[in-house]
Amino acid sequence: MTSIDMAHNPGARTDMARSGYSAAAQPIRTPRSIEYEAFARITARLRAGVTAGRGGFAALAEALHDNRRLWTLLASDVAEPDNGLSAELRARIFYLAEFTSQHTSKILAGKASAEPLIEINAAIMGGLRSERAAA
């Protein structure tokens, strides 16, 4: 829209101003908030798969796969030498990634429940939430 068009249409100026500020009105996404959202989405899908019972096994298997991928990504990140987390926290996250992978295999084989993975993810979400509140 040209400045001549805007001069003849005051409503267009208001619409442009509104649209220009609408992007700024959205919350800023930090790495922690993105991690929280990823855990929240996957955990909700794990819960839904568990709640659905046998009829929801395909959805549960898909959520388990995505959960395993998330934890593998976290394990890769904490294994990097330049990762800023403490060595103790990095070791704990790496251990949880290993546990998640092994436990996922047991769930898919029908030998375990997904509840421990849901509890772990919820605890991680709690930690991420408290970090967001402190920031």
Secondary structure, 3 states (H helix, E strand, C coil): CCHHHHHHCHHHHHHHHHHHHHHHHCCCCCHHHHHHHHHHHHHHHHHHHHHHHHHHHHHHHHHHHHHHHHHHHHHHHHHCCCCCCCHHHHHHHHHHHHHHHHHHHHHHCCCCCCHHHHHHHHHHHHHHHHHHHHC
